[in-house]
Amino acid sequence: MFEQSEIFLQHYISTHKINSRSIITIPVVVHLLYNVDSQNHKISDWQITSQIDALNEDYRLMNADRYKTPSLFDSIAADCEINFCLAKRDPNGNATTGIRRVATPYTVFTDFNSPKQTANGGDDPWPYTDYLNIWVCPLVYPELGYSTFPSASIDAASDGVVCHFKAFGRINVFSTKYKLGRTITHETGHWLNLIHIWGDASGCGTDDNVGDTPLQDAEHYQCIPFPFVSCVNSGDMSMNYMDYSRDSCMNIFTAGQKQRMVSAINLFRSSILNSTACNAVGTFSFDIGITKIIHPDYIVSGGSITPVVTLHNFGSQIITSCEINYEKNWKSNLNVFNWSGSLAPDASLDVTLPAIADSNWYNIFCAWTKNPNGNQDADTTNDFKTHSYYSISDSVNSIQEISNHNNPEIVFLTNSFLTIEMNNIEFTEKNILVYNSLGQLVEMEIYKVAENKYRFNFSQNTSGIYYIRFSDSNNSIVKRVLVQHDF
């Protein structure tokens, strides 16, 4: 069946051109299968919403870590022009949140299809013609998830994605390795007909049937140095969402993968293009929410951020007041802004919030609304929004601090690669910043190659002096590097 479907797909790709800027929206229903004796019953609606936000960022090339894509692949990094929404209509046309919470007697699912069957402790799927079904449940670790593939004959009883609850969402998550929501990004790629980047067989003779992804010998599980060459290529694309790398390593779909996914939708899943499941059924009197986080953008600098969010009135009444809550990284430092004004039904307004302190490196900014006109919000699933971003130090002040800090010894580098091992202090990638001699933060490919050992790739940077700062709340160590390319 797969071989025949692949023939159909390749013929479609060769005879059809993708209509760029034609956005596809896919309705999602999340079946949360919970057992009161396990942790997964604690997954909130907002954690589910954060997963949809992660999907949209990754498939629209809006992920904060897109800057980490090696420059060799910049030209093929793709906005797949695929959006996802939690369904607003159920199969009977009634209003829904797109979230089904179903109690199950099982503390773990071991059978492939049981989560998809009400009779076996799961929850029957909604029609694949209108929805992407995602089941979130306890699986046998290290199984993180699995998915069905599209074909000319889709099994309506099993189509969809299954995900371990520990790898779902990007707030209040249970796993440090899989905390950015990319298990669902990966498995949804399968649902849209992508296969693994290495072609699912060891050796350089297998391919993923995508022209712009390099041949790769096998899967990767960590952030590996680039270029790491396993076949005759310019470097493995271990940062591709269809590898097995941990979440923090992933950051790219390619133009060829986009073509394959969009073609599969048009060929095998075309009915979902006409789905109305994202359209709300009527309106509530008091329903306000946040539809977009404008600031912070994906990279910001300085010790604080001044958030800007888009407020939208989903209800039928004019909203004159509401509460806007916001914080970063789902911590306890909650900030509350009491907004007042006048917002007509179906109208939007950008609201600037009071500044808050920021922290370096990767962050998730969260914002949500409460109490429109002093009333309980009728639909809380559209209240909440998350956005990923990177925060960097103020480079103007940092360079003087760095250049005078401990009179750092100089390291002469002639082959573009530098490995530094910190024997006495434990650092992580988020604590490492690289500056040039002008005090400007520079983009740098940094890879952890062993415990407390990091490799720096200067091949894309000009010759000159660079400062590498390792820092945490208690320590700051600086290395000064003279890069002299041998060409």
Secondary structure as UniProt FT lines:
FT   HELIX           2..15
FT   TURN            20..21
FT   STRAND          24..34
FT   TURN            36..37
FT   HELIX           39..42
FT   HELIX           45..59
FT   TURN            60..61
FT   HELIX           64..68
FT   HELIX           71..76
FT   STRAND          82..86
FT   TURN            91..92
FT   STRAND          99..103
FT   HELIX           114..116
FT   HELIX           118..120
FT   TURN            128..130
FT   STRAND          132..137
FT   TURN            141..142
FT   STRAND          145..147
FT   TURN            156..158
FT   STRAND          161..164
FT   HELIX           165..167
FT   HELIX           182..191
FT   TURN            192..193
FT   TURN            197..200
FT   TURN            204..205
FT   TURN            211..212
FT   TURN            238..239
FT   TURN            241..242
FT   HELIX           247..249
FT   HELIX           255..268
FT   HELIX           270..274
FT   TURN            277..278
FT   STRAND          288..295
FT   STRAND          299..301
FT   STRAND          304..305
FT   STRAND          308..313
FT   STRAND          319..328
FT   TURN            329..330
FT   STRAND          335..343
FT   TURN            345..346
FT   STRAND          348..352
FT   STRAND          356..357
FT   STRAND          361..370
FT   HELIX           372..374
FT   HELIX           380..382
FT   STRAND          385..392
FT   HELIX           395..403
FT   TURN            404..406
FT   STRAND          410..413
FT   STRAND          417..421
FT   HELIX           429..431
FT   STRAND          432..436
FT   TURN            437..438
FT   STRAND          445..450
FT   TURN            451..452
FT   STRAND          453..457
FT   TURN            459..460
FT   STRAND          464..471
FT   STRAND          476..483
//
